[in-house]
Every structure is written in structure tokens, then in C-alpha cells.
């Protein structure tokens, strides 16, 4: 499992996890599309924005390996802002390649891609 050095471990001041420390001994947690309802709590929305901002800062528009990125946090963006970068795609692989759909990400989280969000203390 690739460890993304320099990637934030969590949303500052919270328990919203962005990376995992070690592979799951029971098997890889598959990525799934999670429905985001309009009435989600503000902290949940902030975690999505920070995570996407970190992905953009770290990888930009280039494909990246899932590696130690948290499956739960990725699943909130998967299928919309974060999409498979390979075909066939294995949602239960640490080596799976993903990429940011910049057009969708800018439409849904413009503040995450403008380069200033992570500098804010939210």
C-alpha cells in the first residue's frame, strides 16, 4: 500500500480521518458512491472540502494511486469529484488509480480548487 507522504492525516481539530496507517487485515474496504444529502452537517461538508483541497494540492489533475487514502472519506467524493482513472477499475484495491474530475469539482467545491482553502482555519 502506497503511503502518500505529506498528505494531511485528518481535518485539523477534528476526528475526520483522511489517511489510514496500515492496510486492513480483513481486506481492502471498497470505494462506493455515497449519497450526499443537502441537510448534511456543516462539519461533514467542511471535511469534504478540505479533503478535496488536499487531493487537488497534492495531485492536481494527474491520476493518483488510492494507497493509504481513507475509503470512507474518498467515498463521499467518489463517482462525482473523484473518478476512476483506469478501466477496468477495482474499487477494492489499494493500487487503484483515481483522478479528480476538475469540471465537477469546480462546480461543487470551487473554494477547494482555488488554492486558498487549506490556508484558512475553517
MIKEFI-925426 format. One record per atom (N, C-alpha, C): y, z, x; atom name; residue in three letters. Coordinates in nm, 3 decimals, padded with zeros to 5 digits. Example, Ala and Ser with C-alpha at 12.3 -4.5 7.8 and 13.67 -1.06 7.14 Angstrom:
+---------+---------+---------+------+------+
:       v :       w :       u : atom : type :
+---------+---------+---------+------+------+
: -00.569 :  00.780 :  01.319 :    N :  ALA :
: -00.450 :  00.780 :  01.230 :   CA :  ALA :
: -00.330 :  00.780 :  01.320 :    C :  ALA :
: -00.225 :  00.708 :  01.285 :    N :  SER :
: -00.106 :  00.714 :  01.367 :   CA :  SER :
:  00.003 :  00.787 :  01.290 :    C :  SER :
+---------+---------+---------+------+------+
This chain:
+---------+---------+---------+------+------+
:       v :       w :       u : atom : type :
+---------+---------+---------+------+------+
: -00.117 :  00.000 :  00.085 :    N :  UNK :
:  00.000 :  00.000 :  00.000 :   CA :  UNK :
:  00.124 :  00.000 :  00.090 :    C :  UNK :
:  00.208 : -00.099 :  00.070 :    N :  UNK :
:  00.332 : -00.110 :  00.144 :   CA :  UNK :
:  00.430 : -00.003 :  00.100 :    C :  UNK :
:  00.487 :  00.069 :  00.198 :    N :  UNK :
:  00.591 :  00.167 :  00.167 :   CA :  UNK :
:  00.725 :  00.105 :  00.198 :    C :  UNK :
:  00.812 :  00.102 :  00.099 :    N :  UNK :
:  00.944 :  00.042 :  00.114 :   CA :  UNK :
:  01.037 :  00.144 :  00.179 :    C :  UNK :
:  01.050 :  00.135 :  00.309 :    N :  UNK :
:  01.134 :  00.227 :  00.386 :   CA :  UNK :
:  01.279 :  00.208 :  00.346 :    C :  UNK :
:  01.350 :  00.318 :  00.329 :    N :  UNK :
:  01.491 :  00.314 :  00.294 :   CA :  UNK :
:  01.518 :  00.303 :  00.146 :    C :  UNK :
:  01.414 :  00.287 :  00.065 :    N :  UNK :
:  01.433 :  00.278 : -00.079 :   CA :  UNK :
:  01.449 :  00.420 : -00.133 :    C :  UNK :
:  01.546 :  00.444 : -00.224 :    N :  UNK :
:  01.563 :  00.581 : -00.276 :   CA :  UNK :
:  01.438 :  00.632 : -00.346 :    C :  UNK :
:  01.406 :  00.759 : -00.323 :    N :  UNK :
:  01.286 :  00.818 : -00.381 :   CA :  UNK :
:  01.299 :  00.853 : -00.528 :    C :  UNK :
:  01.422 :  00.880 : -00.570 :    N :  UNK :
:  01.445 :  00.921 : -00.709 :   CA :  UNK :
:  01.592 :  00.907 : -00.741 :    C :  UNK :
:  01.624 :  00.919 : -00.869 :    N :  UNK :
:  01.764 :  00.921 : -00.912 :   CA :  UNK :
:  01.823 :  01.053 : -00.866 :    C :  UNK :
:  01.933 :  01.049 : -00.791 :    N :  UNK :
:  01.991 :  01.174 : -00.740 :   CA :  UNK :
:  02.016 :  01.277 : -00.849 :    C :  UNK :
:  01.976 :  01.401 : -00.822 :    N :  UNK :
:  02.000 :  01.510 : -00.914 :   CA :  UNK :
:  01.906 :  01.518 : -01.033 :    C :  UNK :
:  01.801 :  01.434 : -01.033 :    N :  UNK :
:  01.707 :  01.433 : -01.145 :   CA :  UNK :
:  01.563 :  01.429 : -01.093 :    C :  UNK :
:  01.468 :  01.429 : -01.187 :    N :  UNK :
:  01.328 :  01.412 : -01.153 :   CA :  UNK :
:  01.279 :  01.271 : -01.185 :    C :  UNK :
:  01.372 :  01.176 : -01.206 :    N :  UNK :
:  01.332 :  01.037 : -01.231 :   CA :  UNK :
:  01.288 :  00.975 : -01.100 :    C :  UNK :
:  01.157 :  00.954 : -01.087 :    N :  UNK :
:  01.094 :  00.906 : -00.965 :   CA :  UNK :
:  01.105 :  00.755 : -00.952 :    C :  UNK :
:  01.134 :  00.706 : -00.830 :    N :  UNK :
:  01.142 :  00.563 : -00.804 :   CA :  UNK :
:  01.025 :  00.512 : -00.719 :    C :  UNK :
:  00.969 :  00.598 : -00.634 :    N :  UNK :
:  00.857 :  00.559 : -00.548 :   CA :  UNK :
:  00.747 :  00.664 : -00.557 :    C :  UNK :
:  00.627 :  00.622 : -00.516 :    N :  UNK :
:  00.515 :  00.715 : -00.507 :   CA :  UNK :
:  00.484 :  00.738 : -00.360 :    C :  UNK :
:  00.425 :  00.851 : -00.330 :    N :  UNK :
:  00.397 :  00.885 : -00.190 :   CA :  UNK :
:  00.267 :  00.825 : -00.139 :    C :  UNK :
:  00.168 :  00.816 : -00.227 :    N :  UNK :
:  00.036 :  00.768 : -00.185 :   CA :  UNK :
: -00.030 :  00.693 : -00.299 :    C :  UNK :
: -00.126 :  00.608 : -00.266 :    N :  UNK :
: -00.198 :  00.535 : -00.372 :   CA :  UNK :
: -00.269 :  00.631 : -00.467 :    C :  UNK :
: -00.281 :  00.591 : -00.592 :    N :  UNK :
: -00.351 :  00.671 : -00.691 :   CA :  UNK :
: -00.501 :  00.664 : -00.663 :    C :  UNK :
: -00.568 :  00.778 : -00.639 :    N :  UNK :
: -00.711 :  00.775 : -00.609 :   CA :  UNK :
: -00.797 :  00.727 : -00.727 :    C :  UNK :
: -00.744 :  00.732 : -00.848 :    N :  UNK :
: -00.818 :  00.687 : -00.966 :   CA :  UNK :
: -00.802 :  00.537 : -00.990 :    C :  UNK :
: -00.717 :  00.471 : -00.911 :    N :  UNK :
: -00.692 :  00.329 : -00.929 :   CA :  UNK :
: -00.545 :  00.303 : -00.952 :    C :  UNK :
: -00.507 :  00.178 : -00.936 :    N :  UNK :
: -00.368 :  00.138 : -00.947 :   CA :  UNK :
: -00.324 :  00.141 : -01.093 :    C :  UNK :
: -00.212 :  00.203 : -01.120 :    N :  UNK :
: -00.155 :  00.203 : -01.255 :   CA :  UNK :
: -00.097 :  00.065 : -01.282 :    C :  UNK :
: -00.146 : -00.004 : -01.385 :    N :  UNK :
: -00.096 : -00.139 : -01.411 :   CA :  UNK :
:  00.047 : -00.138 : -01.465 :    C :  UNK :
:  00.121 : -00.243 : -01.433 :    N :  UNK :
:  00.254 : -00.262 : -01.490 :   CA :  UNK :
:  00.238 : -00.312 : -01.632 :    C :  UNK :
:  00.318 : -00.259 : -01.722 :    N :  UNK :
:  00.318 : -00.302 : -01.862 :   CA :  UNK :
:  00.462 : -00.320 : -01.908 :    C :  UNK :
:  00.480 : -00.397 : -02.012 :    N :  UNK :
:  00.613 : -00.412 : -02.070 :   CA :  UNK :
:  00.636 : -00.296 : -02.165 :    C :  UNK :
:  00.737 : -00.215 : -02.138 :    N :  UNK :
:  00.771 : -00.103 : -02.226 :   CA :  UNK :
:  00.891 : -00.141 : -02.311 :    C :  UNK :
:  00.882 : -00.110 : -02.437 :    N :  UNK :
:  00.992 : -00.138 : -02.529 :   CA :  UNK :
:  01.108 : -00.043 : -02.502 :    C :  UNK :
:  01.228 : -00.097 : -02.487 :    N :  UNK :
:  01.348 : -00.014 : -02.468 :   CA :  UNK :
:  01.425 : -00.014 : -02.600 :    C :  UNK :
:  01.424 :  00.100 : -02.665 :    N :  UNK :
:  01.494 :  00.113 : -02.792 :   CA :  UNK :
:  01.640 :  00.148 : -02.768 :    C :  UNK :
:  01.726 :  00.109 : -02.861 :    N :  UNK :
:  01.870 :  00.131 : -02.847 :   CA :  UNK :
:  01.907 :  00.279 : -02.841 :    C :  UNK :
:  01.823 :  00.366 : -02.899 :    N :  UNK :
:  01.856 :  00.508 : -02.903 :   CA :  UNK :
:  01.800 :  00.587 : -02.784 :    C :  UNK :
:  01.769 :  00.518 : -02.673 :    N :  UNK :
:  01.722 :  00.589 : -02.554 :   CA :  UNK :
:  01.832 :  00.683 : -02.504 :    C :  UNK :
:  01.789 :  00.791 : -02.444 :    N :  UNK :
:  01.882 :  00.889 : -02.390 :   CA :  UNK :
:  01.964 :  00.831 : -02.275 :    C :  UNK :
:  02.084 :  00.878 : -02.259 :    N :  UNK :
:  02.173 :  00.831 : -02.151 :   CA :  UNK :
:  02.110 :  00.849 : -02.012 :    C :  UNK :
:  02.043 :  00.961 : -01.983 :    N :  UNK :
:  01.981 :  00.975 : -01.850 :   CA :  UNK :
:  01.874 :  00.868 : -01.824 :    C :  UNK :
:  01.799 :  00.829 : -01.928 :    N :  UNK :
:  01.698 :  00.725 : -01.912 :   CA :  UNK :
:  01.764 :  00.591 : -01.880 :    C :  UNK :
:  01.871 :  00.561 : -01.949 :    N :  UNK :
:  01.944 :  00.437 : -01.923 :   CA :  UNK :
:  02.004 :  00.437 : -01.783 :    C :  UNK :
:  02.057 :  00.552 : -01.742 :    N :  UNK :
:  02.114 :  00.564 : -01.608 :   CA :  UNK :
:  02.006 :  00.544 : -01.501 :    C :  UNK :
:  01.887 :  00.598 : -01.525 :    N :  UNK :
:  01.777 :  00.579 : -01.430 :   CA :  UNK :
:  01.739 :  00.431 : -01.419 :    C :  UNK :
:  01.734 :  00.361 : -01.531 :    N :  UNK :
:  01.706 :  00.217 : -01.527 :   CA :  UNK :
:  01.811 :  00.143 : -01.446 :    C :  UNK :
:  01.936 :  00.176 : -01.468 :    N :  UNK :
:  02.046 :  00.109 : -01.397 :   CA :  UNK :
:  02.040 :  00.137 : -01.247 :    C :  UNK :
:  02.020 :  00.262 : -01.210 :    N :  UNK :
:  02.011 :  00.298 : -01.069 :   CA :  UNK :
:  01.892 :  00.229 : -01.003 :    C :  UNK :
:  01.778 :  00.228 : -01.072 :    N :  UNK :
:  01.658 :  00.167 : -01.014 :   CA :  UNK :
:  01.680 :  00.018 : -00.992 :    C :  UNK :
:  01.736 : -00.050 : -01.092 :    N :  UNK :
:  01.763 : -00.193 : -01.077 :   CA :  UNK :
:  01.865 : -00.217 : -00.966 :    C :  UNK :
:  01.967 : -00.132 : -00.956 :    N :  UNK :
:  02.066 : -00.145 : -00.849 :   CA :  UNK :
:  01.999 : -00.129 : -00.712 :    C :  UNK :
:  01.906 : -00.035 : -00.701 :    N :  UNK :
:  01.834 : -00.014 : -00.575 :   CA :  UNK :
:  01.747 : -00.135 : -00.543 :    C :  UNK :
:  01.679 : -00.190 : -00.643 :    N :  UNK :
:  01.599 : -00.311 : -00.622 :   CA :  UNK :
:  01.686 : -00.425 : -00.573 :    C :  UNK :
:  01.801 : -00.445 : -00.637 :    N :  UNK :
:  01.891 : -00.553 : -00.601 :   CA :  UNK :
:  01.947 : -00.534 : -00.459 :    C :  UNK :
:  01.985 : -00.411 : -00.428 :    N :  UNK :
:  02.039 : -00.382 : -00.295 :   CA :  UNK :
:  01.932 : -00.404 : -00.188 :    C :  UNK :
:  01.809 : -00.367 : -00.219 :    N :  UNK :
:  01.700 : -00.374 : -00.122 :   CA :  UNK :
:  01.643 : -00.515 : -00.107 :    C :  UNK :
:  01.627 : -00.588 : -00.219 :    N :  UNK :
:  01.556 : -00.716 : -00.216 :   CA :  UNK :
:  01.640 : -00.837 : -00.257 :    C :  UNK :
:  01.748 : -00.814 : -00.331 :    N :  UNK :
:  01.829 : -00.927 : -00.379 :   CA :  UNK :
:  01.747 : -01.019 : -00.467 :    C :  UNK :
:  01.764 : -01.149 : -00.449 :    N :  UNK :
:  01.693 : -01.245 : -00.533 :   CA :  UNK :
:  01.561 : -01.290 : -00.472 :    C :  UNK :
:  01.516 : -01.223 : -00.366 :    N :  UNK :
:  01.392 : -01.259 : -00.298 :   CA :  UNK :
:  01.271 : -01.189 : -00.360 :    C :  UNK :
:  01.154 : -01.253 : -00.358 :    N :  UNK :
:  01.032 : -01.186 : -00.405 :   CA :  UNK :
:  01.002 : -01.063 : -00.320 :    C :  UNK :
:  00.942 : -00.963 : -00.382 :    N :  UNK :
:  00.907 : -00.841 : -00.310 :   CA :  UNK :
:  00.772 : -00.790 : -00.358 :    C :  UNK :
:  00.705 : -00.719 : -00.268 :    N :  UNK :
:  00.575 : -00.661 : -00.299 :   CA :  UNK :
:  00.595 : -00.531 : -00.375 :    C :  UNK :
:  00.512 : -00.509 : -00.476 :    N :  UNK :
:  00.521 : -00.386 : -00.555 :   CA :  UNK :
:  00.510 : -00.263 : -00.467 :    C :  UNK :
:  00.412 : -00.258 : -00.381 :    N :  UNK :
:  00.396 : -00.148 : -00.287 :   CA :  UNK :
:  00.402 : -00.012 : -00.353 :    C :  UNK :
:  00.486 :  00.076 : -00.299 :    N :  UNK :
:  00.492 :  00.214 : -00.349 :   CA :  UNK :
:  00.598 :  00.235 : -00.457 :    C :  UNK :
:  00.648 :  00.127 : -00.517 :    N :  UNK :
:  00.743 :  00.143 : -00.627 :   CA :  UNK :
:  00.670 :  00.200 : -00.749 :    C :  UNK :
:  00.732 :  00.294 : -00.815 :    N :  UNK :
:  00.669 :  00.365 : -00.927 :   CA :  UNK :
:  00.641 :  00.271 : -01.045 :    C :  UNK :
:  00.516 :  00.268 : -01.091 :    N :  UNK :
:  00.476 :  00.179 : -01.201 :   CA :  UNK :
:  00.548 :  00.213 : -01.330 :    C :  UNK :
:  00.567 :  00.339 : -01.358 :    N :  UNK :
:  00.636 :  00.379 : -01.480 :   CA :  UNK :
:  00.779 :  00.330 : -01.483 :    C :  UNK :
:  00.850 :  00.348 : -01.373 :    N :  UNK :
:  00.990 :  00.305 : -01.367 :   CA :  UNK :
:  00.998 :  00.153 : -01.369 :    C :  UNK :
:  00.909 :  00.084 : -01.297 :    N :  UNK :
:  00.906 : -00.063 : -01.298 :   CA :  UNK :
:  00.877 : -00.116 : -01.438 :    C :  UNK :
:  00.791 : -00.048 : -01.511 :    N :  UNK :
:  00.751 : -00.096 : -01.644 :   CA :  UNK :
:  00.867 : -00.099 : -01.742 :    C :  UNK :
:  00.969 : -00.014 : -01.722 :    N :  UNK :
:  01.085 : -00.018 : -01.811 :   CA :  UNK :
:  01.165 : -00.146 : -01.793 :    C :  UNK :
:  01.151 : -00.210 : -01.677 :    N :  UNK :
:  01.224 : -00.335 : -01.648 :   CA :  UNK :
:  01.133 : -00.458 : -01.649 :    C :  UNK :
:  01.002 : -00.435 : -01.641 :    N :  UNK :
:  00.905 : -00.544 : -01.627 :   CA :  UNK :
:  00.903 : -00.635 : -01.750 :    C :  UNK :
:  00.898 : -00.763 : -01.723 :    N :  UNK :
:  00.894 : -00.862 : -01.830 :   CA :  UNK :
:  01.032 : -00.906 : -01.876 :    C :  UNK :
:  01.135 : -00.840 : -01.825 :    N :  UNK :
:  01.274 : -00.876 : -01.857 :   CA :  UNK :
:  01.350 : -00.896 : -01.727 :    C :  UNK :
:  01.400 : -00.787 : -01.669 :    N :  UNK :
:  01.479 : -00.796 : -01.546 :   CA :  UNK :
:  01.391 : -00.816 : -01.422 :    C :  UNK :
:  01.271 : -00.762 : -01.425 :    N :  UNK :
:  01.176 : -00.778 : -01.314 :   CA :  UNK :
:  01.057 : -00.857 : -01.368 :    C :  UNK :
:  01.027 : -00.968 : -01.301 :    N :  UNK :
:  00.921 : -01.058 : -01.348 :   CA :  UNK :
:  00.823 : -01.088 : -01.235 :    C :  UNK :
:  00.703 : -01.136 : -01.270 :    N :  UNK :
:  00.607 : -01.176 : -01.166 :   CA :  UNK :
:  00.664 : -01.290 : -01.081 :    C :  UNK :
:  00.634 : -01.286 : -00.952 :    N :  UNK :
:  00.678 : -01.391 : -00.861 :   CA :  UNK :
:  00.560 : -01.475 : -00.815 :    C :  UNK :
:  00.445 : -01.457 : -00.879 :    N :  UNK :
:  00.326 : -01.534 : -00.843 :   CA :  UNK :
:  00.242 : -01.559 : -00.966 :    C :  UNK :
:  00.162 : -01.663 : -00.956 :    N :  UNK :
:  00.072 : -01.698 : -01.065 :   CA :  UNK :
: -00.062 : -01.737 : -01.002 :    C :  UNK :
: -00.171 : -01.668 : -01.031 :    N :  UNK :
: -00.183 : -01.560 : -01.128 :   CA :  UNK :
: -00.124 : -01.430 : -01.076 :    C :  UNK :
: -00.086 : -01.345 : -01.171 :    N :  UNK :
: -00.025 : -01.216 : -01.140 :   CA :  UNK :
: -00.122 : -01.106 : -01.178 :    C :  UNK :
: -00.143 : -01.011 : -01.087 :    N :  UNK :
: -00.229 : -00.896 : -01.113 :   CA :  UNK :
: -00.141 : -00.773 : -01.133 :    C :  UNK :
: -00.125 : -00.726 : -01.258 :    N :  UNK :
: -00.038 : -00.611 : -01.284 :   CA :  UNK :
: -00.093 : -00.480 : -01.228 :    C :  UNK :
: -00.218 : -00.480 : -01.182 :    N :  UNK :
: -00.279 : -00.360 : -01.128 :   CA :  UNK :
: -00.304 : -00.374 : -00.978 :    C :  UNK :
: -00.209 : -00.432 : -00.905 :    N :  UNK :
: -00.222 : -00.449 : -00.761 :   CA :  UNK :
: -00.096 : -00.401 : -00.691 :    C :  UNK :
: -00.114 : -00.322 : -00.585 :    N :  UNK :
:  00.000 : -00.280 : -00.505 :   CA :  UNK :
:  00.059 : -00.398 : -00.427 :    C :  UNK :
: -00.021 : -00.505 : -00.409 :    N :  UNK :
:  00.024 : -00.622 : -00.335 :   CA :  UNK :
:  00.090 : -00.727 : -00.424 :    C :  UNK :
:  00.097 : -00.703 : -00.554 :    N :  UNK :
:  00.156 : -00.799 : -00.647 :   CA :  UNK :
:  00.301 : -00.829 : -00.609 :    C :  UNK :
:  00.337 : -00.957 : -00.620 :    N :  UNK :
:  00.474 : -00.997 : -00.589 :   CA :  UNK :
:  00.558 : -01.004 : -00.716 :    C :  UNK :
:  00.677 : -00.947 : -00.707 :    N :  UNK :
:  00.771 : -00.942 : -00.818 :   CA :  UNK :
:  00.904 : -01.000 : -00.772 :    C :  UNK :
:  00.991 : -01.028 : -00.867 :    N :  UNK :
:  01.127 : -01.069 : -00.833 :   CA :  UNK :
:  01.219 : -01.030 : -00.948 :    C :  UNK :
:  01.346 : -01.023 : -00.916 :    N :  UNK :
:  01.446 : -00.991 : -01.018 :   CA :  UNK :
:  01.491 : -01.121 : -01.082 :    C :  UNK :
:  01.488 : -01.124 : -01.215 :    N :  UNK :
:  01.543 : -01.237 : -01.289 :   CA :  UNK :
:  01.693 : -01.210 : -01.296 :    C :  UNK :
:  01.767 : -01.270 : -01.204 :    N :  UNK :
:  01.909 : -01.238 : -01.190 :   CA :  UNK :
:  01.989 : -01.262 : -01.317 :    C :  UNK :
:  01.961 : -01.370 : -01.386 :    N :  UNK :
:  02.036 : -01.402 : -01.508 :   CA :  UNK :
:  02.018 : -01.293 : -01.614 :    C :  UNK :
:  01.894 : -01.251 : -01.636 :    N :  UNK :
:  01.865 : -01.146 : -01.734 :   CA :  UNK :
:  01.922 : -01.011 : -01.687 :    C :  UNK :
:  01.905 : -00.982 : -01.558 :    N :  UNK :
:  01.954 : -00.855 : -01.504 :   CA :  UNK :
:  02.106 : -00.846 : -01.517 :    C :  UNK :
:  02.177 : -00.954 : -01.488 :    N :  UNK :
:  02.323 : -00.952 : -01.500 :   CA :  UNK :
:  02.367 : -00.938 : -01.646 :    C :  UNK :
:  02.291 : -00.995 : -01.738 :    N :  UNK :
:  02.324 : -00.983 : -01.880 :   CA :  UNK :
:  02.301 : -00.841 : -01.931 :    C :  UNK :
:  02.190 : -00.778 : -01.889 :    N :  UNK :
:  02.154 : -00.646 : -01.941 :   CA :  UNK :
:  02.211 : -00.529 : -01.861 :    C :  UNK :
:  02.230 : -00.547 : -01.731 :    N :  UNK :
:  02.278 : -00.440 : -01.643 :   CA :  UNK :
:  02.380 : -00.496 : -01.544 :    C :  UNK :
:  02.493 : -00.547 : -01.592 :    N :  UNK :
:  02.589 : -00.609 : -01.500 :   CA :  UNK :
:  02.638 : -00.515 : -01.390 :    C :  UNK :
:  02.652 : -00.387 : -01.423 :    N :  UNK :
:  02.700 : -00.290 : -01.325 :   CA :  UNK :
:  02.601 : -00.266 : -01.212 :    C :  UNK :
:  02.472 : -00.292 : -01.235 :    N :  UNK :
:  02.370 : -00.270 : -01.133 :   CA :  UNK :
:  02.374 : -00.376 : -01.024 :    C :  UNK :
:  02.420 : -00.496 : -01.058 :    N :  UNK :
:  02.418 : -00.604 : -00.961 :   CA :  UNK :
:  02.553 : -00.634 : -00.899 :    C :  UNK :
:  02.658 : -00.562 : -00.939 :    N :  UNK :
:  02.789 : -00.593 : -00.883 :   CA :  UNK :
:  02.815 : -00.527 : -00.749 :    C :  UNK :
:  02.719 : -00.448 : -00.701 :    N :  UNK :
:  02.730 : -00.390 : -00.567 :   CA :  UNK :
:  02.801 : -00.256 : -00.558 :    C :  UNK :
:  02.851 : -00.204 : -00.669 :    N :  UNK :
:  02.926 : -00.079 : -00.662 :   CA :  UNK :
:  02.856 :  00.038 : -00.732 :    C :  UNK :
:  02.755 :  00.011 : -00.811 :    N :  UNK :
:  02.698 :  00.116 : -00.895 :   CA :  UNK :
:  02.638 :  00.231 : -00.816 :    C :  UNK :
:  02.559 :  00.202 : -00.714 :    N :  UNK :
:  02.491 :  00.309 : -00.642 :   CA :  UNK :
:  02.587 :  00.395 : -00.563 :    C :  UNK :
:  02.707 :  00.345 : -00.537 :    N :  UNK :
:  02.807 :  00.425 : -00.468 :   CA :  UNK :
:  02.870 :  00.530 : -00.559 :    C :  UNK :
:  02.856 :  00.511 : -00.690 :    N :  UNK :
:  02.908 :  00.607 : -00.786 :   CA :  UNK :
:  02.812 :  00.724 : -00.798 :    C :  UNK :
:  02.862 :  00.837 : -00.833 :    N :  UNK :
:  02.775 :  00.954 : -00.850 :   CA :  UNK :
:  02.725 :  00.968 : -00.993 :    C :  UNK :
:  02.740 :  00.862 : -01.070 :    N :  UNK :
:  02.691 :  00.854 : -01.210 :   CA :  UNK :
:  02.720 :  00.980 : -01.280 :    C :  UNK :
+---------+---------+---------+------+------+
